[in-house]
Amino acid sequence: MLKKFLLPIVLFILSFGVSTAKTTLSVMDLSASGVSEDEAKTMTYRLIAELDKLQERSWFTLVTTEKRESVLKEWALQHTGACDQASCIAKFGKALGVRKMIGGNVGKVGQTYSVTLLLVDVATAKVEKTARREHKGEVDALLGIFSSLAGEIVGKEVKEEEMTAPVAPPPPLPAPVETVAVTLSAPTSKIKKIYGKGYQLYELKKYAEAKIEFENVLKMAPPESSYREKAEKYLKAIEEKLSRAYDEARVRYIMADMSLGGPVSYYRGYPNDANAVEAVRRWDGGVRVTNANRFERKIVGEKSWQIVYKGTNRTIDRMDVRLTTD
């Protein structure tokens, strides 16, 4: 009699445990309409970053960036054109081996940008949810809407002020003294976790991202911490690697673009591009282009924005760009 009574309870507990398993999710690159492919790629990375913040307390788990990028490269060799329809997004999801996918489009008409996201069930190729935002103004401010978009598409309730909040500027480096004083009391377990993340990124050769984590260790670890000493060694190694990796001509071209109105925030969106990292580092350090009046930023033919000699369609000789440090 007791066995008959306990069996339904045991089955209920087991079924509850199974139901708590998280659903695998990934993101298809957002297609571009009226914006450049690079701008759409930046928006995709911002979306992934916002979803990453939500996954710990939500119903899904994101596949690793490495796996997504690997499958995406293979996909690009076999497919051309935009992939913002549910059927195409689902096919990519099957190739990736996930249950749910998010895809969509970034567009611009006049001065108004729009972002549309689709949550797609991979097995059925059906759209389960859509989310849309519009923004009128500069493209770099558009990044600020992705926090609310990510929350809406995966079911998180978002306050109205979150929907309109502008993107926060990156924290200045080095951090203010008062911040360091507050974070010195951080528990060793937290410092260890951040150090471990930096080490993993370093091993994956994502040096710019690893640098951020190791710098956070320095902000939080007390002077006697062994993690502080290790982080300092890795930061020195990263500086050497990044300094050897960039192309001076490309760095100068990027700085000319920034001097002529190209959003600095756009280049901050490429932490693994040594040229972009070096250009932003110099810009943040006060280096400026001294002969920007010789150039202009314009669309040439079917290409995206180019830096050309003023009054022509001729792309500049990048080493023609003169800096205040020359």
Secondary structure, 3 states (H helix, E strand, C coil): CHHHHHHHHHHHHHHHHHHCCCEEEEECCCEEECCCHHHHHHHHHHHHHHHHHHHHHCCEEECCHHHHHHHHHHHHHHCCCCCCCHHHHHHHHHHHCCCEEEEEEEEEECCEEEEEEEEEECCCCEEEEEEEEEEECCCHHHHHHHHHHHHHHCCCCCCHHHHHCCCCCCCCCCCCHHHHHHHCCCCHHHHHHHHHHHHHHHHCCCHHHHHHHHHHHHHHCCCCCHHHHHHHHHHHHHHHHHHHHCCHHHHHHHHHHHHCCCCHHHHHCCCCCHHHHHHHHHHHCCCCECCHHHEEEEECCCCCEEEEECCCCCECCHHHCCECCC
